[in-house]
Amino acid sequence: MPPTTLLPFTTPGTSRKSGTASSVLPNRPAFRLTEKFLLLLVFSGFITLCFGAIFFLPDSSKLLSGVFFHTQRSSGAGGGPKHGGRELEGDKLSKIREDHEKALREAKDTLQKPPEQIKQDIKEEKQKVVQDSADRKEGAARLPDVVFRKPVGATGREPSDPQTRERQAKIKEMMKHAWENYKRYAWGSNELKPLSRHQHSSSLFGNIQGATIVDALDTLYIMGMHDEFKEGKEWVEKNLDFNVHAEVSVFEVNIRFVGGLLSAYYLSGEEIFRSKAVDLGKKLLPAFNTPTGIPWALLNIKSGIGRNWPWASGGSSILAEFGTLHLEFMHLSQLSGNPVFAEKMMNIRKVLNRLDKPQGLYPNYLNPNSGQWGQRRIVKENHCATDHVSVGGLGDSFYEYLLKAWLMSDKTDEEARKMYYDAIQAIETHLIRKSNGGLKYIAEWKGGLLEHKMGHLTCFSGGMFALGADGAPEDTSGHHMELAAEIARTCHESYVRTATKLGPEAFRFDGGVEAIATRQNEKYYILRPEVIETHMYMWRLTHDPKYREWGWEAVQAIEKNCRVDAGYSGIRDVYSSQLSHDDVQQSFFLAETLKYLYLMFSDDDVLSLDHWIFNSEAHPLPIIRKNDQIQ
């Protein structure tokens, strides 16, 4: 940046012109002798302080050479950087002289201002100091006295069974392989390209960096990888920056960054994670500045300007995105003492509860301006030709968060409980079907017609049904567990019916096929966790050994097909024995897939379901007990 030209003070209404500091406007009130004396005394003291800092403070030579004067020059033989002796001393003197002359110019420029302007500047500075002090006091008053409580079951002992212990150790080794290669080739970026051995950044995060680090922190912690956790914490402390001028996905940044930071705080007690999470939460609040309070999908966190995905129906917000904020935002209110985060969530509920649901179902698109479901064309029988309902992509985690909001509230959030079970009843009535071969699946509703397709993302629902079985109404818990087991079986079949024993992105039940992908753009596997997530919940809640075996089959398939020399990569066709890798190690592989596998081969008291709730990115958050809840 070029240096700023010093111009003389001009009175209001006078055009500013180029000139030197010695140019003086006529007829200006003169300084009194005492005022001149005081000003010169202040600036003399400032200059003396600068010289004292340079020459008399301890280690001033290190300060000069290591921070302010980091000049590098080529060495003769080695060609490496070094500091020249006399040349560096000349640089020091030149810098000192430059700073001295700058201070004198600033003093002279200030002396040219009329007394009234100086008084006004002093008055404004005092007001700013008073306001800053008031802001700090107000913030301190709103912050609760946060006392970190030792987490219940954050880590545990090794399993006593030799086979289980060996399998757990293998999963930890997989985590080391993924982490060390990310550190070696993509440290500080969002994700790793393991074949290219280069960094990979998704537009979902804008210019925010470090997604893999934040996503992996809690997995590192529970696996006892303390050195790696410390590396991640130091990077967060020094480098994680949210003051970026770029558009981000509110949903993805919330579940990965806010969720990851909150979880790291609850596990470790390190204050840096709490403060970073609250700071990021505040930066996401402008996304809710819509007529209805339904947030935008995309937000420039520097300017606060939001919008929705261009492809979303009529500029709509997406159910799974605005419906997957509750867990994190309730904890942000809990940790900051600021109820605004919780209020934003409760407002979303109000909007949803006053809307009619076609056949009791929640369409995937909601217009944040009108508060109505997407672009709708009304037809008979209380449904709409453009409604799209899915328990997979675009809808999935909305239902997950209704259930988990109730569980996380220590089962006091009755509104969330009712919304969840009402939605599940409608889903079972209208979307759940059974194939000719006896496989139960969840279809998608499109304008009253069913598409007999089930996505890999939908496979999380087996775990959800199992987790919610205990609170099911009218003694239907057994029915919910049966449904969970059938969904788990169907999703396992989507794995075993491929050449790689890994499941496709989506699979179908029509045209004579069952649990098989029929379209090329549905045959890929990108290290997704949802099937493994359901197996973990089913193991924890039933202790049926087949779920551990199914999990171990997935481990072997990932090792055989996705492991490469520099990490793990997704594959483009799970039905082909000729592997084609996509060259991306997704951050959720470390956050979710490996964590769920590790927990499957751990004792139940490690992140016990009695004390912890996992967000949609598998970041564990503690249940908020009744006496701890924000009122």
N, C-alpha and C positions, 0 to 999 in steps of 0.2 A: 504494500500500500504506500503511495507517495506521501511525503510529509505534509502535514497541514500547514497552509500559509497563515502566518500570524497577521491579523488585521486589527486596526484600531477600533475601538468601541464607537458605534454610531447610535444616535438617538432615534426613537421611533419615527418613521416616516422619511428617514434619510437613507438613500440607497447606499449599499456597501460597495466600496471600490477598492481595488488593489492598492496597497500602500505598505509602508514599513511601520514598525512599532514606534518610530519617532514622530509620525504624523499626528498632530494634535488638532482637535477641532476647536475653533475659537468660542469665546463666551461661555466656557464651561466652568462651573463652580470649582474653586481650587480646594485642595486638601489643606486642612489645618496641620500645623507643624507636628502636633501630637499624633495625628493619624498617620502621617508619613513615617514618623519614628516607630510606631507600633508595627506597621506593615513591614518596614525594613528589618525590624527585630525578628519578626516571625520567619521571614524568608532566610535571614542569616542563620537562624537556628536550624532551619530545614537543611540548608546546604552543609552546615557543620555536622549534622546527623548523618548525612549521606557519606561524607568523608570519613567519619568515625566508623561507620559500618564497614567501609571498604578496608581501612588500614588497621583498626584497633580491635575489632571483634575477634574472638577465637576462631581459628581455622579459616580466616578470611582468604588466605591464598587458595584453599580448596574451593571456597565459594566462587572465587573469580574464575578459576580454571575449570571447575566441574560443572557449573551451572550457567553463569552468565557469558562466559567466553569459551564456548565449546568449539574452538576452531580446529579443524583437522587439516594436516598437511602430509604430503606423501613422504615416506622415509626413503632413504637411499637404497638400501639393499632389499629390505623386506617389502617395501611398498605399502606398509600398513599405516594407519593414522597415528600421529603423535603431535605433541605440542612443542613448538619451537621455543627456545629460551628467550633471547632478546626480542625476537619478533612478537612473542606473546606479551612481553612486558610493554612493548610499544602499543599493542592493541589495548592493553589495560589503560594506559595513559590517555590514549585517544578517546576511549569510552568515557573516562572520568571527565575529560575536558568537554566532551559533547554534552554530558549530563549537566555539568556546571553551567554551560552556556544556555542550555534549555531552561534551567531554573531561573537564570537572570532574565531571559526573555519573558517568561511567565510572570515574574515579579513586575517588570516594567509594564507589561500589558495590563496587569491588574491595577497598577497605580494610575493608569490613564482613565479608568472608569470613574464616573462621578460618585460622590459619597452616597447618593440615594441608591444607586445600583448596588454598591457594596453592601449597604444595609439590607436591601431586599434579598441579595444572595444569602447573607447570614441568616435572615429570617426564614427563608425557604429551607435552608440546611437544618435549622433547629426543628422546624416542623416535620421534616423527613425523619430525623432522629426520634422525635416523640412518637410518630406514627409507627416506625419500625419496632420501637419498644412495646407499643400497645399491641401490635400484631403478634409479637413473640409471647406476650402475656396471655393473649386470647388463645393462641395455639396451645400453650402449656396448660391452660385451664381445661381445654377440651380433651387433652390426652389423659387417658386413665393411668393410674400407677400400675404399669405393666410389670408383673412379676413373672419371670419365666419359670414354668413348672417343669420338672423333669418329666420327659415324655414316657408314657406307659408302653413298654414293649417296642421301643424303636429298634433295638437290636436284640439278638438272642444267642443262645448257645448253638453249637453245631448239632445237627440231628444225631440221635444215638444209633439209628440204623445205618450200617456201613454203606449200603447201596444208595440210600437217600443222601447221605453225607457226600459220597463220591459224585453224585449227580449235581448236588448244590455247588460243589467245588468247580465242576465243569462250567456251570453257568457263570460263576464268578470269573473264571478264566476268559469266557467270551466277552464279559464286560471289560476286562483289562485289554483285550485285543482291540475292541471297538474304541475305547477311550485313548489308549496310547497312540493309535494311528491318527485319530482326530487331533490329538495334541501335536503329533509330529508334522502333520501335513496341512492342518486347517485351523490351528489354535486361534481362538478369538473370533472366527467366522461363525456362521450359523450351522453349517453342516459340512460333511466331508464327501468328496468324490473319491472313493477308494481305488478305482482303477486308474483314474487320471492323477491320483495323489495330489489333489488340489482342493481348494475350498469351494463350497457350493452355497449360494444364498438365494433364498426364496423371496419373492416380492411380498409374501404375506407379512413379513416383518419390517418392510421398509428399509431404513438404514440402521435399525436396531440390530446389534450383533450379539453373538454368544448364545444362540438358542440351545445348542447341544450342551454347553456348560451348565446353564440354568436348569435345563430339563434333566440332566444326569445327577445333579447334586444329591437328591435324596436317595437315589439308587446306590451311589457311592457310599453314602453314610450307612445305610442299613446293611450293606455288604462288608462293612468294616474296612473300606479302602480309604484310610484316614489321610494318607499323603495326597492322594488324588483329590479328596474333598477339600483339603487345605489349598491345593493349587486352584481349584475352582473358586473358592471363597476369595482368595487374593485377587483373582482376575475380576470378579464382581466388584470388589471394593475399589479397584483402581481404574477399571475400564468400562464397566457397564453404564451406558449413557442413554438416557431417554430424551435428551434435548436435540432431537433430530427433525429435520424438515422433510418429512416423507410420510406417505400414506401407509397405514398398517391395517391388518385385519384385527378388529377389536376382539373377536372370538379367539383367534389363534394366540394373540399376545396375552389375553387373559388366562387361558388354560395352561399355556406353557410358561410364560414369564411370571405373571402374578402368582399362579398356582405353584410354580417351582420355587419362587422366593419364599412364599408363605410356608411351604412344607419344609424348606431348609431351615427356616427360623424355628419352627415348632420342634424339629428334630435336634437342632444344635444349640439353640439359644443365642446365636450370634446376631447382635442388634442390626448389623449392616443389612441383613436380609429383610428384617421387618421394615426398616426405613425405606429401602428401595421398593418394596412391594407397595407401601402406602403412597410413595411418590408416584409410582406408575399408575396406581389406581386413580389418583387425582387427575392425571393427564388424560385418562380415558373418559372422564365425566362429560366433556363437551359432546361426546357421541350421543348423549341422551337429550340434547337440545333440539327436539323435534316437537311438533304440535301435540303428539300423544305421549311422548316420553319413551316410545319404543326406539331403541338406539339404532343409529346407522351401522352398517356392516363395516365400513371403511372410515378411518379417521386420520387426518393429518395432525399428529399430536403436537406439532409446533404451532400451527395456526388455529387448531381447534375446528377446522372445517371438515364436515362429514358428508358422506354420500353412500348409496347402495351399489351393489354389483350391477353393472349395466345389463347383464343377462337375466337378473331376477325379475320375476313377473311384475311388470308395471312399476318398476322402481321400488320393489318391496324389500322389507327386511326378512330374514330367514329364521324360521322357528328354532332350528337347532343352534343358531348363533345367539339370538337375543335370549333364548331360553337356557343358555349354558353359562350364566354369569353368577347365579345365586350363591353357590358355595363360597366362591372366592370373595364376593362383595360383602357377604355377611361377616366373614372373618376380617375383612378390611375395617368394617365398622367396629368390630370387637377389639381390634388391636390399635385403632386410632382414636376411639372414643367419639368418632364423627358419624352420626346416624345417616348421613346423606347417602352412603353406599347402600345400606339396607332399604332406605326409602325408595331408591331407584328400582330395586327389585320388587318391592311391594306394589309399585305403580304398574309394572308390567303385568302382574297378576290381576290387577283391577281391570286393565284393558281386556285381557283374555276372558275374564269371567263375565263380562257384560256382552260378549259376542255369542251369537248362535253358532253351534258346531254342527256341520252337516253329518247326520247320523252319529253324533257324539264324537266325531273325529276332529283332529286339529290339522287344518291344511298347512302346508309348508311355508306359505308366503303371507305376510301381513304388511299392508301399506302403513308406514309410520306417520303419514300426513292425515289420511282419512280414518285410520283405525279400523279398516275393513280388510277382509281377506283378499289379498292380491287383486288381480284383474279377473272379475267373475262374470260369468254369463249364466243367469238364473234359468234353471229348467225344473221340471216337475220332481216330486218326491223328495223335496228338501235337500237336494245336492246340486252341485254346480259342475258344468262341463269342463271347467278349467281347474277345478280343485285337484291338488296333488297331495296325497298323504303317504308318508313313508316312515317306517321305524328304522330305516337305514339312513343313507345320506340325506341331508337337509332337515331331518326330523329327529334323529336318534337320541342325542343327548338331552333334548328337552324332557323326554320321559324319564330318563335316568336321573336328572336333577330334581324332578318333582319328588321322586322316592327318596333321594339322598338328602333333600332339604328337610324332609320329615325326620329321617334318621339322625341327621346332624344336629337337629334342634332338641335332641333327647326325647324325640317323639311327642313334642308339644305343638308342632306346626300342623294342626289338623286340616287347615286349608290345603296345604300341599298334599297331605295324605289322601284327601277326598279327590282332588284333581287327578292324582296318579291312578287310583283304583278305578275311577270312572273312565279314564282314558283307556286303561288296559281292558276293561270290559268291552268297550267299543271296538278296540283292535281285535280282540278275540272273536267278536261277532262278525266283523266285516273283512278282516284281513288274513286271519290264520286259517290255513287249509292243510289237507293231508294228501300226499301224492298216492298214486296207485300202488306204489311200492311200500307205502306206510311211513313215509317221511313227512313230518310236520314242518311247515315253513310259513313265513310271514310275507305275503304278497304286498304289492304296492297298489294304491287306489288312485286312479286317474279319471276324474270326472264320472265316478260311479262304476267304472270298469276296472277289473283287476288285471294287473300285469303279473304273471306268475314268475316273478324274478325275486331273488333274495340276494342282498349284497353282503360282502364280507363284513362291512360295518354293522349290519343288522345282527350279526352273530354275538355281539355284546349282550343282546337281550336275554339270552339264556341265564347269564349271571345275574342280570337285573331281576328276572322273575324269581330266581332262587333267593336273592337278597330280600325281596319284598314279600316272600311267602309267609313269614312269621306274623306280619301285620295284616294279612288279607282279611277282608270282612266275611262274616257269616260262616266261619269254620271252613274256608276254602283254601287253607294253606297247603293242604295235600295236593289239591288240584294245581296250584301254582308251581309246586315242586315238580309235579309230573310234566307240566308244560316246559319248565326249565330243562329237564332231562331230555325231552324230545328235541328241543331246539339244539342242545349240545350235541346230540347224536347226529342230527342233520348236518350241522356245520363240520363235524368230524368226517362225515361221509364226503363232504366237498373236498377234503384234503386227500383221503385215501383213494379217490377215484382219479387222481392225476399221476403223471409219470414222476413228478418230483416229490409227491406226498405233501405238497403245500397248496393251500386253497387259492382259488382265483378271486379276483375283485368282485365278481358277481356270478351267480349260477342260476339255472332256470329249471322249470318244471313244466315244460310243454314240448310239443313236437316229438313225444316219445322219449325224452331224456329226463333224468332226475339228478339234481345236484351237480350239474355239469355246465360249464360256460360254453355257449354256442357262438359267441361273437368274439372276434379277435381282440377288440378293445376291452374285453372283460377278463382276459386270461392272465393278466399280470399279477404279481405279488410284490408288494413294496415293504416287506418286513412288518406287516400289520399285526396288532396284538389281540384283536377282538375275540378270536376263537380261543386263544390261550387264556384270555381274561375269564371267559365263561368256565373253562376247565378249572382254573384256580378257585373260583367261587364254589363250583360244584364239589371240588375236593374238600375245601374248608367246611362246607355245610353238610356234606354227606359222608365223607371219608371213604367213599367207594374207590378202591385202588385203580379202577380203569381210567379215572381222570388223570392220575399221575402218569399212567402209561401213555395216554394220549398226548400229554404234555411232553413226555420224553421223546415220543415219535417226532414231534415238531422240532425239538432240539436237534435231533439227528438230521432231519431234513434241511434245517437252516444251515447246519455245519457243512453238509454235503454240497448244497446248491448255492448258498449265499455268501459263504466265507471266502474271502480273497486275501491276498498277501497283506493288504493295507486296510483291512476292515471288513465290513459287510455291505453287500449290495442287493437290491431288489432284482427280480428277474422278469423278463417280458412275457414268457409263456410257460405256465406251470405244467402244460401237457407235453412239452418238448424235452427230450433228453439232451438235445443240443442247446446248452445254456447260452442265453443272451442276457447280459447284466445291464441294468439301467444306470449304474455308476452313481448311485446316491445312497449314503448311509443316513437314513432319516433320524432326526433327533428323538422321535418317539420310540425308536428301537431301543434306545438306552433308558428312556423314561418309563416305558410301558412293557414292551415285549419281554425284556430281560428281567425287569422287576417282578412281573407276574410269574415268570418261570421260577425265579429265585424263591418267591413266597410259596409257590406250590411245593417246593422241596425244603421248606422250613417248618418248624413247629408252629402251631396255631397261635402261640403267644407273641410271635414276631408280627408287629402291626396288626394286632388282634382286631377283628371286626366289631368287637364290643367297645372299642375305644377310638377307632379311626374310620374315616370315610375317604374313599379315593375319588379325586375329581376326574374329569373326563380324560385327563392326560396321566392318570395313575399317580398323581401327587397326593400323598396322604395328609388329611387335615383332621384334627381332633374333633370329636363330638363336643358341641357346646352345651355343657350341663345347665340345668334349669336355673341354678343360682348365678350362672355366669352370663346369661343372655342380656343383650342390649334391650333396654326397655323403650 
